Every structure is written in C-alpha cells, then in structure tokens.
Amino acid sequence: MPLVQIKGISGYLSIEQKQEIIRKVTDAVLSVEGEGLRSVTWVLIEDVPSGAWGVGGTPVSSDDLRAMSKA
C-alpha cells in the first residue's frame, strides 16, 4: 500500500492545485508499482502554517513562495 506524504506551506496552493498534485503523484507511483495498486495508493498533503517552515535557518511564508515562483 503506497503512501506519499507531501508537506507544504498553508495558503500557497489552492484546493484545485492540491487535487492535481494528488492525481499526478498517484499516476507517477503507479507507473512504477503497477496500476493494480491504484485503489490502495494514498497521497496526503499536509499544510504547515505560513512562517512555521524554514529553509537555511530562515522562516518561509506563503508570500515568500509567491515571490519565488514569479522569479
């Protein structure tokens, strides 16, 4: 039973984007493990509060991610 856990900063992705990630990650896992596992493949997206996530010792917010994505 494959389980994929993805953590991201709350408020950055829309529900539609999260659903697209779930579909695409499921398809990627099944391309390796086989289509027969679709019904037991879990993808969990967990939101971490904005500012409670850090990279290189610096807190990162959803606004920081938006600015990075435009660069």
C-alpha positions in Angstrom: 0.0 0.0 0.0 1.9 3.1 -1.2 1.6 6.2 0.9 3.1 9.5 -0.3 3.2 12.4 2.2 3.7 15.9 0.9 4.1 18.9 3.2 3.7 22.5 2.0 3.1 25.9 3.3 -0.6 26.6 4.1 -2.3 29.2 1.9 0.0 28.7 -1.1 -1.8 26.1 -3.2 -5.5 26.1 -4.0 -7.6 23.0 -3.4 -7.6 22.5 -7.2 -3.8 22.5 -7.3 -3.7 20.0 -4.4 -6.1 17.8 -6.2 -4.0 17.9 -9.4 -0.9 17.0 -7.4 -2.8 14.1 -5.9 -3.7 12.8 -9.3 -0.3 13.3 -10.8 1.6 11.8 -7.9 -0.7 8.8 -7.9 -0.1 8.3 -11.6 3.7 8.6 -11.1 3.7 6.0 -8.3 1.6 3.6 -10.3 3.8 4.0 -13.4 6.5 2.2 -11.3 4.5 0.0 -9.0 1.6 -1.0 -11.3 -1.9 0.1 -12.0 -3.3 -2.7 -9.7 -2.4 -0.6 -6.7 -4.5 2.4 -7.6 -7.2 1.6 -5.1 -4.7 1.4 -2.2 -2.4 4.3 -3.2 -2.6 7.2 -0.7 -1.4 10.7 -1.2 -1.6 13.0 1.8 -1.0 16.7 1.5 -0.3 18.4 4.9 -0.3 22.1 5.4 2.3 23.7 7.6 1.4 27.2 8.9 3.0 30.0 7.0 6.1 31.1 8.8 6.5 27.8 10.6 8.6 26.3 7.7 12.2 27.3 7.4 14.9 26.9 4.8 18.5 27.5 5.7 17.5 28.9 9.1 15.1 31.4 7.6 11.3 31.2 8.0 9.4 31.0 4.8 5.8 32.2 4.3 3.3 31.7 1.5 4.1 35.3 0.4 7.7 34.3 0.0 6.8 31.3 -2.1 4.6 33.5 -4.4 7.5 35.9 -4.9 9.9 33.0 -5.6 7.5 31.5 -8.1 7.4 34.7 -10.1 11.3 35.0 -10.3 
